[in-house]
Amino acid sequence: MSAREVVFGFGAHSTIGDAPELLGMAQLADREGLDLFSLSDHPYVGQRLDAYATVGFLIGRTQRLAGFANVSNLPTRPPAMLARTVTSLSALSGGRVVLGMGAGGLWERIADMGVERLSPSDAVEAFEEAIVLVKKLSGGGPPVTFQGRHYRVNQIEPAPVAAPPVWTGSVGRKSLAATGRVADGWIPGHAADWVSERYRTSRPVIDEAAAAVGRDPREIRTVFNLPGRITDRPLTATRDRDGRWVGGSAGQWVEELTSAVLDHGASGFMLFSPRGGTPDMASVARWAGEIAPAVREAVAKNAP
C-alpha cells in the first residue's frame, strides 16, 4: 500500500464462536475490493480469537485483503518473536500484513498474564524500542545485536523480508512522539476522528517529532477507526451533541470521508459497528460496494 492511497477496511472483536461469520465477512470484503481487516488483541480474554492466529488464517483464505492486529498487545508479544511472525506472514501472503503496535492499555489484565507491569513512561520507552527492533530484524543484512533497556538480542539474523508498515495506537504525548520518530502510521485512540480535539492536538506532536529526526510527516498516514451506522435514508444530524460521527446514508458517508481526506489528510478508515464492535455483514457489503469506491472516485476528481 502506497503512503498516499486511501485504504478502507473493517474491524472486528471476534470470539471463537464468531469464526464462521468472520471468515465470511473477510471473504466478502476481499471480493468487493476492501483493503484490510483488523482484529483486537486481548490474549487474557479466553473467548477471544487470538489475533495473529486469526490474521494468518484469514489472509490464507483471501486473495487481496491485508490484515493486522489493531493493535498488537506488545507486552505479551516479545518484539523479536513479533518480527518473525509478521515477516513470515508477509512472505506467505505477498505483503498482505500491517503491524499494529501499542504500548499496552489494560495493565491489570496484562500483568495477570505473568508480564511485569511497567510504568507509563517505561511502557512507552519499551514500545519505541520494540518498533526499532522489529525493523532491525527485517529486511536482511548482518546479524543484529540490540541492547535496549527493555529488549535485547545478540547476533540474531534478520529475516530476508522487509518489515510491514507499522501503525500505532498512540495516545499520550510521549507515545505520539515515538510514532513520529519510528512508525509509518497512526490510528487515533478512542475512535477519535478528524474534527475531534484529540486529533487536532495529537497529530502535530507526531509531525513535529518526525520532522525533528528528518522524516517527512506526510509519509506517516492517519487511519481512523470509525464506528457508525449506514442508513437507507439521510439523517438529520450525522454527529451527536459532542461532535462525534454517528453515521448516515451512503451519500452522507461519502461526503464526510471525502472531506476527511481532502481537508484533513485522512488516509484510511476502518468501519466498526455504532457500538464500536464488529459491523454486520450488510454494513460491510455497503461499505465495500457503495461508500469506498465513491470516496475513491471523489478524491481522485478533487485532489490537487
Solvent accessible surface area in square Angstrom, and as a share of the most:
residue,aa,sasa,rsa
1,M,99,0.44
2,S,59,0.38
3,A,32,0.25
4,R,185,0.68
5,E,74,0.33
6,V,18,0.10
7,V,0,0.00
8,F,0,0.00
9,G,0,0.00
10,F,0,0.00
11,G,0,0.00
12,A,1,0.01
13,H,65,0.29
14,S,8,0.05
15,T,48,0.28
16,I,102,0.52
17,G,66,0.64
18,D,55,0.28
19,A,40,0.31
20,P,101,0.63
21,E,91,0.41
22,L,5,0.03
23,L,28,0.14
24,G,25,0.24
25,M,1,0.00
26,A,0,0.00
27,Q,51,0.23
28,L,23,0.11
29,A,0,0.00
30,D,8,0.04
31,R,157,0.57
32,E,82,0.37
33,G,36,0.35
34,L,5,0.03
35,D,35,0.18
36,L,0,0.00
37,F,0,0.00
38,S,1,0.01
39,L,7,0.04
40,S,11,0.07
41,D,6,0.03
42,H,57,0.25
43,P,44,0.28
44,Y,22,0.08
45,V,59,0.34
46,G,68,0.65
47,Q,122,0.54
48,R,69,0.25
49,L,39,0.19
50,D,64,0.33
51,A,1,0.01
52,Y,15,0.06
53,A,70,0.54
54,T,12,0.07
55,V,0,0.00
56,G,23,0.22
57,F,105,0.44
58,L,2,0.01
59,I,5,0.03
60,G,63,0.60
61,R,119,0.43
62,T,6,0.04
63,Q,138,0.61
64,R,144,0.53
65,L,0,0.00
66,A,7,0.05
67,G,0,0.00
68,F,0,0.00
69,A,0,0.00
70,N,23,0.12
71,V,39,0.22
72,S,1,0.01
73,N,11,0.06
74,L,4,0.02
75,P,25,0.16
76,T,34,0.20
77,R,44,0.16
78,P,78,0.49
79,P,2,0.01
80,A,28,0.22
81,M,125,0.56
82,L,5,0.02
83,A,0,0.00
84,R,83,0.30
85,T,47,0.27
86,V,0,0.00
87,T,3,0.02
88,S,58,0.37
89,L,19,0.10
90,S,13,0.08
91,A,64,0.49
92,L,153,0.76
93,S,17,0.11
94,G,71,0.68
95,G,44,0.43
96,R,38,0.14
97,V,2,0.01
98,V,0,0.00
99,L,0,0.00
100,G,0,0.00
101,M,0,0.00
102,G,7,0.07
103,A,24,0.19
104,G,27,0.26
105,G,65,0.62
106,L,95,0.47
107,W,23,0.08
108,E,105,0.47
109,R,105,0.38
110,I,0,0.00
111,A,35,0.27
112,D,98,0.51
113,M,92,0.41
114,G,73,0.70
115,V,39,0.22
116,E,138,0.62
117,R,136,0.50
118,L,45,0.22
119,S,54,0.35
120,P,114,0.71
121,S,60,0.38
122,D,38,0.20
123,A,6,0.05
124,V,27,0.15
125,E,64,0.29
126,A,3,0.02
127,F,1,0.00
128,E,36,0.16
129,E,23,0.10
130,A,0,0.00
131,I,0,0.00
132,V,43,0.25
133,L,1,0.01
134,V,0,0.00
135,K,68,0.29
136,K,94,0.40
137,L,1,0.00
138,S,11,0.07
139,G,50,0.48
140,G,27,0.26
141,G,55,0.53
142,P,106,0.67
143,P,69,0.43
144,V,20,0.12
145,T,69,0.40
146,F,27,0.11
147,Q,122,0.54
148,G,17,0.17
149,R,154,0.56
150,H,40,0.18
151,Y,42,0.16
152,R,143,0.52
153,V,18,0.10
154,N,103,0.53
155,Q,113,0.50
156,I,63,0.32
157,E,122,0.55
158,P,7,0.04
159,A,15,0.11
160,P,121,0.76
161,V,38,0.22
162,A,70,0.54
163,A,29,0.22
164,P,9,0.05
165,P,48,0.30
166,V,0,0.00
167,W,2,0.01
168,T,0,0.00
169,G,23,0.22
170,S,5,0.03
171,V,61,0.35
172,G,41,0.39
173,R,163,0.59
174,K,130,0.55
175,S,9,0.06
176,L,6,0.03
177,A,18,0.14
178,A,0,0.00
179,T,0,0.00
180,G,0,0.00
181,R,87,0.32
182,V,25,0.14
183,A,0,0.00
184,D,39,0.20
185,G,0,0.00
186,W,1,0.00
187,I,4,0.02
188,P,1,0.01
189,G,12,0.12
190,H,128,0.57
191,A,26,0.20
192,A,4,0.03
193,D,9,0.05
194,W,4,0.01
195,V,54,0.31
196,S,28,0.18
197,E,103,0.46
198,R,86,0.32
199,Y,24,0.09
200,R,131,0.48
201,T,76,0.44
202,S,9,0.06
203,R,27,0.10
204,P,58,0.36
205,V,13,0.07
206,I,0,0.00
207,D,43,0.22
208,E,108,0.48
209,A,13,0.10
210,A,0,0.00
211,A,60,0.47
212,A,87,0.68
213,V,79,0.46
214,G,71,0.68
215,R,66,0.24
216,D,54,0.28
217,P,33,0.21
218,R,199,0.73
219,E,70,0.31
220,I,3,0.02
221,R,15,0.05
222,T,3,0.02
223,V,0,0.00
224,F,0,0.00
225,N,28,0.14
226,L,2,0.01
227,P,25,0.16
228,G,6,0.06
229,R,119,0.43
230,I,24,0.12
231,T,20,0.11
232,D,129,0.67
233,R,195,0.71
234,P,98,0.62
235,L,42,0.21
236,T,150,0.87
237,A,62,0.48
238,T,31,0.18
239,R,52,0.19
240,D,63,0.32
241,R,248,0.90
242,D,126,0.65
243,G,31,0.30
244,R,110,0.40
245,W,18,0.06
246,V,49,0.28
247,G,0,0.00
248,G,0,0.00
249,S,12,0.07
250,A,16,0.13
251,G,49,0.48
252,Q,39,0.17
253,W,0,0.00
254,V,27,0.16
255,E,128,0.57
256,E,34,0.15
257,L,0,0.00
258,T,17,0.10
259,S,41,0.26
260,A,0,0.00
261,V,21,0.12
262,L,62,0.31
263,D,102,0.53
264,H,68,0.31
265,G,53,0.51
266,A,4,0.03
267,S,10,0.07
268,G,0,0.00
269,F,0,0.00
270,M,0,0.00
271,L,1,0.01
272,F,10,0.04
273,S,7,0.05
274,P,68,0.43
275,R,210,0.77
276,G,26,0.25
277,G,21,0.20
278,T,50,0.29
279,P,4,0.02
280,D,82,0.42
281,M,69,0.31
282,A,69,0.54
283,S,23,0.15
284,V,0,0.00
285,A,38,0.30
286,R,59,0.22
287,W,0,0.00
288,A,2,0.02
289,G,41,0.39
290,E,78,0.35
291,I,0,0.00
292,A,0,0.00
293,P,57,0.36
294,A,35,0.27
295,V,0,0.00
296,R,80,0.29
297,E,99,0.44
298,A,23,0.18
299,V,21,0.12
300,A,80,0.62
301,K,150,0.64
302,N,92,0.47
303,A,50,0.39
304,P,174,1.10
